[in-house]
């Protein structure tokens, strides 16, 4: 074989792409492909299983169109809408229907207002609470000059307790049952608030249960100003709280309805049912944060029955508080959502969640690339060392002439294969050493007498 001329060698060394021959791209890809495959699968699983993008639409179950639930829901929708999320407010009959629809998997709903005392954790699987947003007062108005401060004083009377299935009716029946009262001991009428109040003013009934959802502050003040109409103050307030633990104790201070006329003329002991934001377990964490933030804006100020900053609160009642809500109440909104627009924070958040596990896998994996690549290159040389050692042992076993000729033929085959090896320049020294060892074995074979 003619040796290359010196000029050819110089040109070869000056070629800018000659350094590419120091890498075996085929072997490098054989090392990288498994790492890339694992990274791709991990990225896909991360996107699928960890956190999807927040929805652009949320269905919120409110209450009757003229009730406080519905008004509150509209305020939530306006606040959350500034972040690009459309809140679809659904009109319902109130807490009971809201709870039923949240429990029904066939219903396309996300969250709703539900007063406590309607269900416990065993009766509401798959639901979580985002916190108590306020306490809804339960009021009993009655007609008469005689002061009434116990429900048992209404035995035999005509009492409106709210429509069948309404939250008001559920709570009223529980309170009456604790006093040993039912349809046999009093005439219980299932009237809605407007009809019930009209009947009370018309002297057709004697008392009515209403909630703050049905009767707003202005209507309450108007009602207590009516001649002969009074609001019951529960003398057994402490006893009710022990018996019905979902009830919250409230006080309407003297003169709080009308200072000039001093209405009410004394402090009135009331009860209230905490109202919670109840959601399905699959609610996106970002939407949960937006709902609680909206609740803080709407309910965080002082009111007739609440202090400033008292609500919303992570007080657990019938249904457990969600983990996302606990995190929000403890540390607030995530850093990104405080500093960036909602859509951008959501995008960055999801990208970070995808990249973090990938980095955990990719960074250590890249450190293995070089050792694996070197092992692959050296394995091409080491396999021929194994064949060469086997051949040398066979030669030391005093072979006959035919066996010796076969061994020489095998040695020549090994030498041809080694000469044909395509190795990067970084491993050329090992290839040359192997060729020297082949020559050494040949010399030992030739030294053995035939």
Secondary structure, DSSP 8 states (H G I E B T S, - for coil): -----HHHHHHHHH-GGGGGGGS-HHHHHHHHHHHHHHHHHHHHHHHHHT-----SEEEEE---TTSHHHHHHHHHHHHHHTTT-EEEEE--S-HHHHHHHHH-TTS---EEEEETTS--GGGSTTEEEEEEEEEEEEEEEEESSS---SGGGGTTSEEE--STTSHHHHHHHHHHHHTT--TTTSEEE---HHHHHHHHHTTS-SEEEEETTTS-HHHHHHHHTSTTEEE---TTHHHHHHHSTTEEEEEE-TTSSBTTTTBSSS-EEEEEEEEEEEEETT--HHHHHHHHHHHHHHHSS-BTTB-TT--SB----SS-B-HHHHHHHHH-S-HHHHHS-HHHHHHHHHHHHHHHHHHHHHHHHHHHHHHHHHHHHHHHHHHHHHHHHHHHHHHTT---HHHHHHHHHHHHHHHHHHHT----GGGHHHHHHHHHHHHHHHHHHHHS--
